[in-house]
Amino acid sequence: MDVPFEPWSPGFVADPYPAYADLRARGRVHWFEPTRQWLVPHHADVSALLRDRRLGRTYLHRFTHEEFGRTPPPAAHEPFHTLNDHGLLDLEAPDHTRIRRLVTKAFTPRTVQALEPTVRRLAAGLVADLKKAGGGDLLAEVAEPLPVAVIAEMLGIPEADRDLLRPWSADICGMFELNPSEETAARAVRASLEFSAYLRELIAERRENPGEDLISALIAAYEENEEVGPEGPPRKGGGGRRAGRLSEQEMVSTCVLLLNAGHEATVNTTANGWWTLFRHPGKLAALRADHSLLSTAVEELMRYDTPLQLFERWVLDDIEIGGTLVPRGSELALLFGSANRDPARFDRPDELDLARPDNPHITFGAGIHYCLGAPLARIELAASFGELLREAPTMRLVAEPEWKPGFVIRGLRELRVEL
């Protein structure tokens, strides 16, 4: 049936929340023909399905494309899929378990906490530059460079090369939108090739001169397993390696994922969050008057205007949602933005409550694919929002911003401010 879901409409992208309310009222699952996906809008269902092992981010650990009833991606797109399909986000057990166990060592509470002074120092420098200029584009001058600098420092990417990272990331992430165009695919392929080549050169250099960075640690894991070969074993049935081992392709894919996932959501949470605050001047005034609200405010801003609106899962075995059979081979579109505004789970969901005490938003996902960098993202957001609240208390909006056309990763083109 027709559903109020128009992800390519600028008006929908600017404010999808009334349509989400309509979707929730109509039922628990809806077929959306343009993308041939089942839309899931309720918090309880999204939360449960993220943990359901009958679903997967990939199906290639159990089936070939043909066995699953899917057409293989075009050969011209292969560089993107080689990069993406060996990354932690698009793997299932046992490969996901093996790689996540290794990478988790870089995101222990102690390790992340040790990064806090660095994050605060970087945020302070960016805000100081914004103040000196009297304002500017908050997105480009604070929101983007902070998480990129943090993850680049963790990986050990030289400062002179960091301007390359954001364009590559943006082009690769274009493929996560619904029905990406051939032009988008071409940009993603080019970025995948360039980014992979850059990382392979950097890996070769770190083999000769290892440091204390994450790439050097991944190299150590790779060198324990060189007999596997640079691409690792075939995907189907190839997950028999012991925990702690890594192929070179998995190393490259992991680095790219850490950059992409490590900053895309943080960038958009920062810009979208400030745009939300500017539209709620009373709430912003309360936050400026009481910085102790910052921790709950960050959580509420992530819930209120979710940066990642939709997350996909493949149905590996038949499931039933609200009396509707969803067969194996189907794809679910889990609507994070809708789930985070569900009145069945949140009191007054369309109201911005910076002191909200009960806030089980699913912005970072759930289950085995719960965001590994969530603690680091929270530190980055607290640092940038806190620094702006302290050092730029007169900051105000210059002009109403425009939304970028993407819906899945939803963010502003720019956010012009002045002090």
N, C-alpha and C positions, 0 to 999 in steps of 0.2 A: 504494500500500500504506500501511498505518498506519505513522506515523513518530512517534518520541518527541519531539514538538515541541508544547508547550502554552503559547504566549505570553500567554494570558489567565489562566493559573493563577498565583496568588500564590506557590505553592511553586516553580514553574518559574522565575519571575522572580527569586526569592531565590537560586536556585542552578541555573542552566541547564547547568552544565558536565558533569555525568554524562550528561545527555541528548545533549549534543554528542558525547561520546565514542561513544555508541551510534550516532548518525547517521554519524559518520566510519567506524565499523566496518561499517555496512550498505552503504556505497557512496559514490560521488562526487556524485550529484545525486538529489534526492528530490522527488516531486510532493506538494504540500501543498494539499489541496482547499479548506480553509476560506478561504484567501486567494488560491487559484488562482495559486500561485507555485511555482517550482522552487527548493528549498533547496540551497545549495552550502556544505558545511561544511569543506572541506580548504584549508589555507593555500596550497598551490601553485595550486589552481584559482582561489581568490578573488584572489590576487595577479595571476595572468595575466588574468583576466576584467576586472579593474579597468582594465587597459591595452588591452583588445581593442576596436578601433574598430567591430566589428560590433555592439557594444552601445552604449546611450546612456542618459543621465539623462532625455532626452525623445525623442520620435519626431516631434514637430511640425515639426522642420526638414526632414523628408523626406516626411511623410505627414500627411493629415488624420486625425481620429479614426476616421472611417468607413473610410478606406483601410487603416488599421491594424487594423481589426476591433474597435475600442473604442468604448464609449458615451461621448459627451461628458459632462463633469461637470454636475451640476444647475445651472441658471441661478442659483439662490439662493447657490451657492458661488463665483460668479464673482469677487467682490472678493478672496477668498483666492487664487484661481488667477491672477488678473491680477498680484497682488503676487509670488507665488511663481514664476510662469513666466518673469518677466523678470529673475530673479536669477541670479547667476553659477552657482550650484549646479545649476540645472535647465536650463541652456543647453548647446548643443553648437556646434562650429565652424560658421560663422565668427563668430557673435555671442559665443560664449564666449571665443574668442581675443582679440577686440577689447576686451571689457570687462576680461578678466583682465590684459591688457597694461597697461591704464590703472590698475587698482587695485593691481597689483603694485608700482607706484612708491611706494605707502605702506608696503610691507612689505619693502623692500630690507634686506639685513643691516645696513647702516649706520643706517637709520631705526629698525629694531627695537632695535638695540643702544643707540641714543640714548634709547629709552624706559625702559631698565632702571632708572636712578635714580628715575624717577617710579613705576614698579611697586614698587620696594623701599620707597619712602616710603609709598605707599598701604598695602602689606602691613604695614609696621611700625605704622602708625596703627590698623589694624583689630585686630592682635594685642594692642596696648597696651590697647585698649578691652576686649577679651576678658579680659585679665589683671586689669584694674581691677574688672571685674564678678565675678571669681572663677570664670568659666566661662560657659556658655550653650550656645546652638545653634551649633556650628561651621559648619554649612551656611549658616545665615541671616546669621551675623555676620562670617564671614571668606570662606568659599568663594564665596558669591554676589556680595557687593558688590565684590570686587577686580576680576574681569574685566569686570564691567559698568562700573565706574569707568574702567578703562583704555580700553575701546573707545569709551565716551562722550567721553572727553577727545580721542581721536583724531578723532572725528566733529565735535567742537565742540558737543556737546549741553550746555546750561546745567545746572549742578549741581542747581538747584531742580527740574528736570524728570526727573531720573534715576530716581526712584521709579516712574515710569510704565513704564519700559522692561521690567523683568523680568516683570510680569504680562502685558504684550502678547506678549512672546517666548514665555512658557509656553503661552499660549492658541494662538498660531500653530503652535508645534511639536507641539501635540496632534494635528495633522493628519498628522504623519509616522508615527504609530502604525499598526498593522495594523487595517484595517477600522474606522476611527474612527466613532463614533456621530453622529447628527444633532445632538445637544447639543454634542458636541465641535466639529463643523463650524460651528455657530452662533456659538460663542465665537470660533473662528478668524476667521470672517467679520467679526464685530464688531471684534476686535483689528486685523485688516487695515485696515479702514476708518479706525479711530481713529489707528493708527500712521501710515498714509499721509497722512491729513489733517494730523497734527502735523508730519511731515517736509516736506510741501509749504509749510506756513507758515514753517518754519525756513529752508527753501531760499529763499523769497521775502525773508526778512529778511537772509540772507547775500548775496543779490544786491545789496542796498543797502549792506551793511556787511561785505564779505568779510574773512576772517581767514586764519590759517595752518593751519586745520583741513582735514580730508579733504573735508567737504561743500563748502567753498569751492573746492577743487581740482576736484571733480566738476562744479560749476557752470561753471567755466571750460571744461571739455570739452563740456558741454551747449551753451553759448552759441556754440560753433563750428558747431553743427549744428541750430539752431532750425528750419530749414526742414523737418526730418523730422517735426515735430509732437510733442506731448507724450507720445504713446504709442509713438512709433517706428513702423516699417513693420510690415505683417502678418508673423506668425511664419514661415509657410511661404514659402520663396523670398525672404525679406526680409533677407538677411544681406549685402547688397552695400556697406555703408558702409565708409569707410576707417577704419583703426585709429586710436584716440584720440578717436572721437566717441561721444556718449552721448545717449540720449533722457531726458526727465525721468522717465518711468516706470522706466527702467533705473536712474536715479540713486536713486530712492526704494527700489526693490527691492534695490539693492546695499547701501544703508545698513541696511536691515532684516536682510539676510543677514549682514552683518558683525557686527551685534549678536547675532543668534541663534547663528550658527556660532562667533562669537568668544567666547562664554561658556558655552553649554550643556555642551560637553564638558569644559571646564576646571572648572566647578562640580562636575560629577559625578566627575571624576577626583580632585579634592581630597577630597570627602566619602567616596567609595568607597575611596580610597587610605588615609585614616586608619582607616576601619573595618577594612580589611585588616590594617593595622599593629597595631591593638588586638587582633585575633584571632591575631597572631603576636608575642607579647610578647618572645620572644628576638630576633627580627629588629628589632623597634623599639628594643630596648635596644642592639643593635649599631649601629644608625643614630644613636642619640643619643650614643653614645660616639665615633663616627667620622663627622663630617659630610662627609668627602671622598667618601662613598658616595652623596651626594645625587643627583648627575647620573644614575648608573645606576639608582638607586632609583626616580626619577621614571619612567624608561622602563619599568622592571619593573612598577610599579604600573599603568601604562597597559595593559600586556600582560595582567597577571594578572586584572584585573577591568575589562574594556573598557567605557567609558561609552556608546559607540555600538555596539550589538550587531548591527545589521543594516543593510545598505545595498542599495538596489534599483537594478536596471538593466533597461532594455527590450532585447529581442532584435530588432535591426533587420534582420538577415539570419540565416538558419538557421545554427545552430552544433551541434557535437557535444561532449558532455562524458561521458567514460568510456563511450563506446559508446551513449549515449542521445542521440537527435536532439531538440534543443530548437528548435522552429520559430519563424520570425519572428512577432512579435505576442505572444510569451510574456514573462513577467516573471521575473527572477531575484531571489532574496533571498540576498545574499552575507552569510554569517554571520561577521562579524568576530570575535565572541567565541569561536566555535569555532576559527577559523583561528589565533587567538593562543594556543590551547592544543593545537595539533596536534603530537603526538610525532614526526611525520615531519620537522618543522622545528625544534622546540625540545627540547633535552635536559631531561628531568624537567619537563615543561610544567606539571604541577599543583603544583609546588613553588615557593614564593616565594623568589627568589634576588636580593637587592638589589644584588649585584655581578655579575649576569649579563653576560658579556662579549659574547656574540653574540645580539643581540635585534632581529631584523628584524620587529617587530610592525607591523601594518597599521592601527593605531588612527587614523592620519591619512589613510588611504586610499592611493591610488597612481594613476599615470597623470595625465591632464590635469586631473582633479578633486582631485588631492592638495591637502590643506588649505593654503590660502594663509597662514593665520595660525599654522601649526605652530611657527615659531621664537618668536613672541610667547607662545604658550601655554606653551612650555617655560620661558620667562623667568618667567611668572606662577606656574607651579607651583613652580619652584625658589625663588622669593621667598617664597611663602606657607608651603611646607613648611620652608624654612630658617629663617624667622622664628619659627615655632612650635617648632622644635627648639631654637633658641637661647634664646628668651624664655619658653617654657612647657614646660620639661623635665619637669615633674611632671604634665602634663595626662593625665587618664585618663577613660575612658568612664563615664558615669553609668548608662545603660540601653541594652540592645540595641535598635538602631534598626529601623524598619519600612521596607520598600521601597515606593516609589510604584507604582501599577498599571502604568505604561507599561513596555514591554519594549524597544522600539527605542532610545529614549533612556532608559537605565536608571540610576536614581538613588534615593537615600534621601529619605524625607520630612524627616528632621532627624537631627542627630547631637549629642546632648547630652553635654557634657564638663564637667569641673571641674578646677581647679588646686589 
